[in-house]
């Protein structure tokens, strides 16, 4: 577990892990090494990955609230 987990509730930690996993998966899906120096493209990929991460975190919180 990450050190930051010590400062979060269990549900917050699960949400953070879901965010990080979804962000990574989405960013790697979009990543193309031929554009490694294209900062605008990387910012765009990052923004899309961030949205995927936020959605994953929200799903964790929504599932917890429904339980």
N, CA, C and O atoms as a Tinker XYZ file with bonds, in Angstrom:
   268  protein
     1  N      0.840000   -1.190000    0.000000    73     2
     2  CA     0.000000    0.000000    0.000000    64     1     3
     3  C      0.876000    1.241000    0.000000    63     2     4     5
     4  O      2.022000    1.215000    0.449000    81     3
     5  N      0.332000    2.290000   -0.495000    73     3     6
     6  CA     1.048000    3.558000   -0.522000    64     5     7
     7  C      1.036000    4.197000    0.853000    63     6     8     9
     8  O      0.136000    3.941000    1.654000    81     7
     9  N      2.010000    5.012000    1.125000    73     7    10
    10  CA     2.081000    5.729000    2.399000    64     9    11
    11  C      0.862000    6.622000    2.583000    63    10    12    13
    12  O      0.382000    6.792000    3.704000    81    11
    13  N      0.359000    7.192000    1.498000    73    11    14
    14  CA    -0.788000    8.103000    1.596000    64    13    15
    15  C     -2.023000    7.399000    2.154000    63    14    16    17
    16  O     -2.913000    8.046000    2.706000    81    15
    17  N     -2.077000    6.074000    2.010000    73    15    18
    18  CA    -3.212000    5.316000    2.537000    64    17    19
    19  C     -3.374000    5.484000    4.045000    63    18    20    21
    20  O     -4.479000    5.355000    4.572000    81    19
    21  N     -2.285000    5.769000    4.733000    73    19    22
    22  CA    -2.352000    5.955000    6.183000    64    21    23
    23  C     -3.191000    7.172000    6.554000    63    22    24    25
    24  O     -3.682000    7.261000    7.679000    81    23
    25  N     -3.359000    8.092000    5.642000    73    23    26
    26  CA    -4.067000    9.340000    5.922000    64    25    27
    27  C     -5.468000    9.364000    5.338000    63    26    28    29
    28  O     -6.141000   10.394000    5.374000    81    27
    29  N     -5.913000    8.231000    4.798000    73    27    30
    30  CA    -7.226000    8.161000    4.166000    64    29    31
    31  C     -8.075000    7.100000    4.849000    63    30    32    33
    32  O     -7.569000    6.178000    5.489000    81    31
    33  N     -9.366000    7.259000    4.691000    73    31    34
    34  CA   -10.256000    6.190000    5.114000    64    33    35
    35  C    -10.104000    5.042000    4.118000    63    34    36    37
    36  O     -9.503000    5.210000    3.057000    81    35
    37  N    -10.645000    3.890000    4.460000    73    35    38
    38  CA   -10.545000    2.739000    3.560000    64    37    39
    39  C    -11.186000    3.025000    2.211000    63    38    40    41
    40  O    -10.625000    2.680000    1.171000    81    39
    41  N    -12.347000    3.648000    2.218000    73    39    42
    42  CA   -13.041000    3.940000    0.957000    64    41    43
    43  C    -12.277000    4.976000    0.135000    63    42    44    45
    44  O    -12.211000    4.870000   -1.090000    81    43
    45  N    -11.700000    5.974000    0.799000    73    43    46
    46  CA   -10.899000    6.963000    0.075000    64    45    47
    47  C     -9.678000    6.308000   -0.563000    63    46    48    49
    48  O     -9.315000    6.629000   -1.694000    81    47
    49  N     -9.054000    5.400000    0.158000    73    47    50
    50  CA    -7.876000    4.696000   -0.373000    64    49    51
    51  C     -8.261000    3.835000   -1.573000    63    50    52    53
    52  O     -7.538000    3.798000   -2.569000    81    51
    53  N     -9.401000    3.141000   -1.482000    73    51    54
    54  CA    -9.841000    2.337000   -2.626000    64    53    55
    55  C    -10.153000    3.226000   -3.818000    63    54    56    57
    56  O     -9.857000    2.871000   -4.959000    81    55
    57  N    -10.757000    4.392000   -3.552000    73    55    58
    58  CA   -11.030000    5.339000   -4.627000    64    57    59
    59  C     -9.751000    5.844000   -5.269000    63    58    60    61
    60  O     -9.674000    5.974000   -6.491000    81    59
    61  N     -8.751000    6.128000   -4.455000    73    59    62
    62  CA    -7.469000    6.609000   -4.984000    64    61    63
    63  C     -6.776000    5.534000   -5.809000    63    62    64    65
    64  O     -6.201000    5.831000   -6.857000    81    63
    65  N     -6.823000    4.308000   -5.353000    73    63    66
    66  CA    -6.214000    3.213000   -6.114000    64    65    67
    67  C     -6.952000    3.009000   -7.442000    63    66    68    69
    68  O     -6.323000    2.764000   -8.472000    81    67
    69  N     -8.271000    3.110000   -7.419000    73    67    70
    70  CA    -9.052000    2.975000   -8.650000    64    69    71
    71  C     -8.697000    4.097000   -9.615000    63    70    72    73
    72  O     -8.561000    3.869000  -10.817000    81    71
    73  N     -8.547000    5.316000   -9.085000    73    71    74
    74  CA    -8.166000    6.456000   -9.921000    64    73    75
    75  C     -6.826000    6.194000  -10.600000    63    74    76    77
    76  O     -6.695000    6.344000  -11.814000    81    75
    77  N     -5.838000    5.802000   -9.808000    73    75    78
    78  CA    -4.489000    5.593000  -10.350000    64    77    79
    79  C     -4.459000    4.484000  -11.389000    63    78    80    81
    80  O     -3.798000    4.613000  -12.419000    81    79
    81  N     -5.171000    3.400000  -11.125000    73    79    82
    82  CA    -5.193000    2.291000  -12.071000    64    81    83
    83  C     -5.864000    2.700000  -13.384000    63    82    84    85
    84  O     -5.347000    2.417000  -14.465000    81    83
    85  N     -7.013000    3.363000  -13.287000    73    83    86
    86  CA    -7.726000    3.791000  -14.491000    64    85    87
    87  C     -6.918000    4.825000  -15.270000    63    86    88    89
    88  O     -6.873000    4.784000  -16.499000    81    87
    89  N     -6.281000    5.751000  -14.553000    73    87    90
    90  CA    -5.445000    6.759000  -15.210000    64    89    91
    91  C     -4.335000    6.071000  -15.998000    63    90    92    93
    92  O     -4.129000    6.372000  -17.174000    81    91
    93  N     -3.628000    5.158000  -15.363000    73    91    94
    94  CA    -2.517000    4.463000  -16.002000    64    93    95
    95  C     -2.983000    3.695000  -17.233000    63    94    96    97
    96  O     -2.374000    3.790000  -18.299000    81    95
    97  N     -4.057000    2.940000  -17.082000    73    95    98
    98  CA    -4.560000    2.137000  -18.197000    64    97    99
    99  C     -4.939000    3.028000  -19.373000    63    98   100   101
   100  O     -4.581000    2.737000  -20.514000    81    99
   101  N     -5.654000    4.101000  -19.103000    73    99   102
   102  CA    -6.097000    4.984000  -20.185000    64   101   103
   103  C     -4.914000    5.704000  -20.832000    63   102   104   105
   104  O     -4.853000    5.822000  -22.056000    81   103
   105  N     -3.983000    6.181000  -20.022000    73   103   106
   106  CA    -2.835000    6.889000  -20.584000    64   105   107
   107  C     -2.009000    5.956000  -21.463000    63   106   108   109
   108  O     -1.580000    6.343000  -22.550000    81   107
   109  N     -1.790000    4.743000  -21.003000    73   107   110
   110  CA    -0.998000    3.795000  -21.786000    64   109   111
   111  C     -1.744000    3.360000  -23.049000    63   110   112   113
   112  O     -1.117000    3.038000  -24.059000    81   111
   113  N     -3.064000    3.349000  -22.998000    73   111   114
   114  CA    -3.845000    3.031000  -24.197000    64   113   115
   115  C     -3.651000    4.096000  -25.266000    63   114   116   117
   116  O     -3.598000    3.791000  -26.457000    81   115
   117  N     -3.546000    5.346000  -24.832000    73   115   118
   118  CA    -3.408000    6.465000  -25.758000    64   117   119
   119  C     -1.961000    6.734000  -26.179000    63   118   120   121
   120  O     -1.717000    7.271000  -27.259000    81   119
   121  N     -1.021000    6.367000  -25.340000    73   119   122
   122  CA     0.378000    6.713000  -25.540000    64   121   123
   123  C      0.928000    6.165000  -26.851000    63   122   124   125
   124  O      0.686000    5.015000  -27.218000    81   123
   125  N      1.664000    7.009000  -27.538000    73   123   126
   126  CA     2.348000    6.620000  -28.766000    64   125   127
   127  C      3.740000    7.232000  -28.699000    63   126   128   129
   128  O      3.885000    8.454000  -28.684000    81   127
   129  N      4.747000    6.397000  -28.660000    73   127   130
   130  CA     6.117000    6.876000  -28.452000    64   129   131
   131  C      6.617000    7.776000  -29.585000    63   130   132   133
   132  O      7.604000    8.489000  -29.401000    81   131
   133  N      5.975000    7.762000  -30.728000    73   131   134
   134  CA     6.417000    8.650000  -31.816000    64   133   135
   135  C      6.106000   10.112000  -31.501000    63   134   136   137
   136  O      6.640000   11.012000  -32.150000    81   135
   137  N      5.248000   10.353000  -30.513000    73   135   138
   138  CA     4.890000   11.720000  -30.130000    64   137   139
   139  C      5.460000   12.108000  -28.766000    63   138   140   141
   140  O      4.899000   12.954000  -28.069000    81   139
   141  N      6.565000   11.491000  -28.397000    73   139   142
   142  CA     7.117000   11.705000  -27.062000    64   141   143
   143  C      7.500000   13.168000  -26.807000    63   142   144   145
   144  O      7.516000   13.591000  -25.651000    81   143
   145  N      7.800000   13.933000  -27.816000    73   143   146
   146  CA     8.159000   15.349000  -27.643000    64   145   147
   147  C      7.005000   16.305000  -27.918000    63   146   148   149
   148  O      7.194000   17.521000  -27.893000    81   147
   149  N      5.836000   15.786000  -28.176000    73   147   150
   150  CA     4.655000   16.613000  -28.446000    64   149   151
   151  C      3.919000   16.855000  -27.126000    63   150   152   153
   152  O      3.079000   16.055000  -26.713000    81   151
   153  N      4.246000   17.959000  -26.482000    73   151   154
   154  CA     3.697000   18.230000  -25.149000    64   153   155
   155  C      2.191000   18.491000  -25.172000    63   154   156   157
   156  O      1.491000   18.134000  -24.225000    81   155
   157  N      1.697000   19.096000  -26.217000    73   155   158
   158  CA     0.248000   19.328000  -26.298000    64   157   159
   159  C     -0.506000   18.008000  -26.368000    63   158   160   161
   160  O     -1.543000   17.834000  -25.727000    81   159
   161  N      0.020000   17.098000  -27.144000    73   159   162
   162  CA    -0.622000   15.786000  -27.256000    64   161   163
   163  C     -0.573000   15.063000  -25.910000    63   162   164   165
   164  O     -1.552000   14.429000  -25.516000    81   163
   165  N      0.548000   15.149000  -25.206000    73   163   166
   166  CA     0.668000   14.502000  -23.905000    64   165   167
   167  C     -0.272000   15.127000  -22.883000    63   166   168   169
   168  O     -0.828000   14.421000  -22.041000    81   167
   169  N     -0.453000   16.434000  -22.948000    73   167   170
   170  CA    -1.410000   17.092000  -22.052000    64   169   171
   171  C     -2.827000   16.615000  -22.349000    63   170   172   173
   172  O     -3.620000   16.401000  -21.432000    81   171
   173  N     -3.141000   16.449000  -23.626000    73   171   174
   174  CA    -4.459000   15.960000  -24.012000    64   173   175
   175  C     -4.664000   14.539000  -23.508000    63   174   176   177
   176  O     -5.716000   14.225000  -22.951000    81   175
   177  N     -3.663000   13.671000  -23.699000    73   175   178
   178  CA    -3.756000   12.300000  -23.206000    64   177   179
   179  C     -3.940000   12.296000  -21.697000    63   178   180   181
   180  O     -4.740000   11.528000  -21.161000    81   179
   181  N     -3.199000   13.156000  -21.020000    73   179   182
   182  CA    -3.280000   13.234000  -19.569000    64   181   183
   183  C     -4.676000   13.675000  -19.122000    63   182   184   185
   184  O     -5.214000   13.147000  -18.149000    81   183
   185  N     -5.255000   14.634000  -19.828000    73   183   186
   186  CA    -6.601000   15.101000  -19.489000    64   185   187
   187  C     -7.628000   13.983000  -19.671000    63   186   188   189
   188  O     -8.521000   13.814000  -18.841000    81   187
   189  N     -7.498000   13.228000  -20.751000    73   187   190
   190  CA    -8.412000   12.101000  -20.964000    64   189   191
   191  C     -8.229000   11.038000  -19.889000    63   190   192   193
   192  O     -9.207000   10.492000  -19.377000    81   191
   193  N     -6.981000   10.746000  -19.548000    73   191   194
   194  CA    -6.694000    9.759000  -18.511000    64   193   195
   195  C     -7.212000   10.236000  -17.162000    63   194   196   197
   196  O     -7.698000    9.438000  -16.361000    81   195
   197  N     -7.108000   11.532000  -16.911000    73   195   198
   198  CA    -7.606000   12.101000  -15.656000    64   197   199
   199  C     -9.122000   11.910000  -15.548000    63   198   200   201
   200  O     -9.633000   11.576000  -14.480000    81   199
   201  N     -9.823000   12.119000  -16.635000    73   199   202
   202  CA   -11.275000   11.909000  -16.635000    64   201   203
   203  C    -11.616000   10.446000  -16.355000    63   202   204   205
   204  O    -12.558000   10.155000  -15.617000    81   203
   205  N    -10.851000    9.527000  -16.944000    73   203   206
   206  CA   -11.079000    8.098000  -16.688000    64   205   207
   207  C    -10.836000    7.784000  -15.213000    63   206   208   209
   208  O    -11.580000    7.012000  -14.608000    81   207
   209  N     -9.807000    8.376000  -14.646000    73   207   210
   210  CA    -9.510000    8.170000  -13.236000    64   209   211
   211  C    -10.596000    8.706000  -12.326000    63   210   212   213
   212  O    -10.989000    8.055000  -11.358000    81   211
   213  N    -11.080000    9.904000  -12.646000    73   211   214
   214  CA   -12.148000   10.492000  -11.832000    64   213   215
   215  C    -13.405000    9.635000  -11.886000    63   214   216   217
   216  O    -14.079000    9.452000  -10.872000    81   215
   217  N    -13.721000    9.112000  -13.059000    73   215   218
   218  CA   -14.895000    8.254000  -13.208000    64   217   219
   219  C    -14.737000    6.976000  -12.384000    63   218   220   221
   220  O    -15.683000    6.533000  -11.733000    81   219
   221  N    -13.550000    6.389000  -12.413000    73   219   222
   222  CA   -13.300000    5.175000  -11.621000    64   221   223
   223  C    -13.446000    5.457000  -10.136000    63   222   224   225
   224  O    -14.031000    4.655000   -9.408000    81   223
   225  N    -12.922000    6.590000   -9.679000    73   223   226
   226  CA   -13.035000    6.960000   -8.265000    64   225   227
   227  C    -14.500000    7.143000   -7.885000    63   226   228   229
   228  O    -14.938000    6.658000   -6.841000    81   227
   229  N    -15.253000    7.835000   -8.721000    73   227   230
   230  CA   -16.680000    8.056000   -8.465000    64   229   231
   231  C    -17.442000    6.740000   -8.398000    63   230   232   233
   232  O    -18.355000    6.593000   -7.585000    81   231
   233  N    -17.078000    5.791000   -9.240000    73   231   234
   234  CA   -17.754000    4.494000   -9.222000    64   233   235
   235  C    -17.514000    3.781000   -7.894000    63   234   236   237
   236  O    -18.417000    3.134000   -7.363000    81   235
   237  N    -16.301000    3.896000   -7.357000    73   235   238
   238  CA   -16.016000    3.291000   -6.057000    64   237   239
   239  C    -16.883000    3.941000   -4.992000    63   238   240   241
   240  O    -17.486000    3.251000   -4.171000    81   239
   241  N    -16.946000    5.263000   -5.003000    73   239   242
   242  CA   -17.730000    5.981000   -3.991000    64   241   243
   243  C    -19.227000    5.693000   -4.147000    63   242   244   245
   244  O    -19.936000    5.550000   -3.152000    81   243
   245  N    -19.703000    5.608000   -5.378000    73   243   246
   246  CA   -21.113000    5.319000   -5.616000    64   245   247
   247  C    -21.467000    3.916000   -5.164000    63   246   248   249
   248  O    -22.525000    3.699000   -4.572000    81   247
   249  N    -20.591000    2.962000   -5.437000    73   247   250
   250  CA   -20.827000    1.584000   -5.003000    64   249   251
   251  C    -20.858000    1.499000   -3.488000    63   250   252   253
   252  O    -21.655000    0.747000   -2.926000    81   251
   253  N    -20.013000    2.249000   -2.829000    73   251   254
   254  CA   -19.989000    2.256000   -1.358000    64   253   255
   255  C    -21.270000    2.860000   -0.798000    63   254   256   257
   256  O    -21.834000    2.356000    0.174000    81   255
   257  N    -21.722000    3.942000   -1.418000    73   255   258
   258  CA   -22.936000    4.596000   -0.953000    64   257   259
   259  C    -24.161000    3.717000   -1.154000    63   258   260   261
   260  O    -25.099000    3.765000   -0.358000    81   259
   261  N    -24.159000    2.919000   -2.207000    73   259   262
   262  CA   -25.296000    2.040000   -2.488000    64   261   263
   263  C    -25.306000    0.806000   -1.577000    63   262   264   265
   264  O    -26.337000    0.152000   -1.415000    81   263
   265  N    -24.165000    0.502000   -0.996000    73   263   266
   266  CA   -24.071000   -0.715000   -0.155000    64   265   267
   267  C    -24.664000   -0.499000    1.219000    63   266   268
   268  O    -24.666000   -1.414000    2.042000    81   267
